Amino acid sequence: MSFAVKVNKLNYHYSRLAVLKELSFDIPSGNFFTIIGPNGSGKTTLIKILAGILKPLSGQIDISGQNLKQYTPKNLAKKISYVPQSVEITFPFTVLEVVLMGRSPHHGILALENQYDLDLAYKAMAFTSVEALAHRKADQLSGGEQQRVIIARAICQEPQIILLDEPTASLDIAHQVKIMDLMEKLKTEKKMTVIMVSHDVNLAAMYADTILLMNKGRIVKIGPTAKVLTYTILEKIYGCKILVDTTPLGGYPRITPVPAKYQKITDSKPLSI
Amino acid sequence: MKKAKLNLPKRILVVSLILLIILAGISFLGLACGSTGIDFLALIKIIFKSEINESMLPAIIWQIRLPRVLLAALVGATLSLGGLVFQAILRNPLAEPYILGISGGAAIGAIIGILLGLSRFPGVSLLAFAGSMATLLLILVMASDKTILKKDSLLLSGVMVNAFCSAVIMFLISMTQDSRLHNIIFWLMGDLSVADLDQTFSLAMVLIPCFIIIFYYSNVMNLLLMGQEQARAMGVNIKLVILILLVITSLMVSSTVSYCGLLGFVGLVMPHLLRIILGPDHRVLVPACILGGGAFMVFCDLLARTLPEQGEMPAGVITALIGAPLFIYLLKRSSR
């Protein structure tokens, strides 16, 4: 099996506060890989290190079989594209211009676009349903629309790996599912490796092949969805009462945090089916 | 519409050509106008080396007006481009060398150089460069704290740096008692009258390579507008690029400041106007700012020379009269 990402004994800290401790894991090529965990567990730091934005302090990371340190920023950008947590387009670029920026790593210094780039940009925009907005000013769009524009830009970059930091956080439920469907399509149709940080464990459960559960900078559990999302593990890590049952569609694990008013009923026994 | 975007090289050429024609037109006007009145016919005759009887006019045009027009064009181009670069790096459409206090820092260095009796090049210019780098460093240290990148706090810190620079300049001036005083004060307000052809030529030798380097990074500046993390993820070597752009820009700005003092708001007016007309793509905006900024400055200098009944006023007065109200308008619009 080929690996998109191999991480070995990765450490990172901000000033003296350790954020990531001795992380080691592999991500197979073509995997839908989701990183979950409570606030402050180091998820965003991890994904920024994989994107080349933060430099690891120790440990080794291989991307497509080559050490991360050996990539120039441009070569890394041809392999990996990154969609940040919050997108803020402040200058009046059109949507098409923003999406075309994704072609920069494939070009020389002025990045003059050719017909191939333009076709690719339109395909990427169609993929995220922003084609109709192509000539609108991106700074005047809603948060959800901007998010889809940035994802189109990331696709236009033609990477093998796409990194997303909570892509569904600012979206309504319809768009949440749409974005996740899209990521699944990237995996199945374009054979991309999708690596995503998510707070939404239920969405993660329905789409991910592999889940990495983190807490306080360490790996708690890594594996297929059903093995990671169990109430014993989740209750311990999130520190609240949790009900785990299965969805009527597809039989995925469904996680419900239990409100205080129902906790008395459930105190006596663990909730699981 | 799918094809429209493909013509970028053509678009750059057309925009440059139109602005070049405007620049040439205004420069022609600048050569023709002066204290001896406007005389287009004489100018055309002189340009084509026809015989004319008035012996003084060719000398005035070639040795006084031409260097001045060229200097104005260079300075306008530099300050517009400087504004454009700072706006891209700080992702703030209100950033500008004068407003951020970088011109002020260069002025302190230059005044120290003048008071020490150094020659304009390289002594005064080097001190001006050192001064601008020092203020730039100060601003970057403040800007490294993320909160200050918000528009208001960045501008506030610029105002403070500027106030401090003004105080130092006033201090230096009040310690001076000789005839250089009038020169310094006039120079401070932005003065293009000192130019001779050799000086203008050597300034151009410094500035034109800087223009080329900045154009080279124009697409990178587009990516920087999406935020540094995004730019990094699109393959930009952020630290290196920002370092190069900042050093180049303060080199340009400080060399113009050491020649002609403080000309405020030029870096605000032209990039803003051109961005409205042409959009935010730097591959178009960089050449447009060079030519458009040049034309704007030649025009302002023309007003400065011809508006007063007698003598002239510093060109910095004109640029501030146009730029400051625009700045207030932009600030009000951006804070809505």
Contacts between the chains, C-beta under 8 A, distances in Angstrom:
chain1	res1	chain2	res2	distance
A	48	B	229	7.4
A	51	B	229	7.8
A	51	B	232	7.6
A	51	B	233	5.3
A	52	B	232	6.5
A	52	B	233	7.1
A	53	B	229	5.1
A	53	B	232	5.2
A	53	B	233	6.7
A	72	B	235	7.8
A	72	B	237	7.6
A	73	B	232	6.3
A	73	B	235	4.8
A	73	B	236	6.1
A	73	B	237	5.0
A	73	B	238	7.9
A	74	B	235	3.8
A	75	B	235	7.7
A	76	B	235	7.0
A	77	B	233	6.4
A	77	B	234	5.4
A	77	B	235	3.3
A	78	B	235	7.4
A	80	B	233	7.4
A	81	B	233	6.4
A	81	B	234	7.8
A	82	B	229	7.5
A	82	B	230	7.5
A	82	B	233	3.7
A	84	B	227	7.4
A	84	B	229	5.8
A	84	B	230	6.5
A	84	B	233	8.0
A	88	B	227	6.9
A	89	B	226	7.1
A	90	B	91	6.0
A	90	B	225	7.3
A	91	B	91	7.6
A	91	B	93	7.5
A	91	B	225	4.8
A	91	B	280	4.5
A	92	B	275	7.6
A	92	B	279	6.9
A	92	B	280	5.6
A	93	B	222	7.7
A	93	B	225	7.4
A	93	B	279	7.5
A	93	B	280	5.5
A	93	B	281	7.6
A	94	B	279	7.5
A	96	B	5	6.4
A	97	B	5	7.7
A	97	B	222	7.9
A	97	B	279	7.6
A	97	B	280	7.9
A	97	B	281	6.5
A	98	B	226	7.4
A	100	B	5	7.1
A	101	B	222	6.4
A	101	B	223	5.9
A	101	B	226	6.8
A	101	B	234	6.3
A	102	B	234	6.8
A	104	B	219	6.3
A	104	B	223	6.0
A	104	B	234	5.3
A	104	B	235	6.2
A	104	B	236	7.9
A	105	B	234	6.0
A	105	B	235	3.6
A	109	B	216	5.8
A	109	B	217	7.6
A	109	B	219	6.6
A	109	B	220	7.7
A	110	B	216	7.9
A	110	B	218	6.8
A	110	B	219	5.3
A	110	B	283	5.9
A	111	B	219	4.4
A	112	B	8	5.6
A	112	B	9	6.3
A	112	B	283	7.9
A	113	B	5	6.5
A	113	B	6	6.7
A	113	B	8	7.0
A	114	B	6	7.3
A	115	B	6	6.7
A	118	B	2	6.3
A	118	B	5	6.2
A	118	B	6	6.4
A	122	B	2	7.0
A	134	B	1	7.8
A	135	B	1	6.8
A	150	B	230	7.9
A	157	B	234	7.0
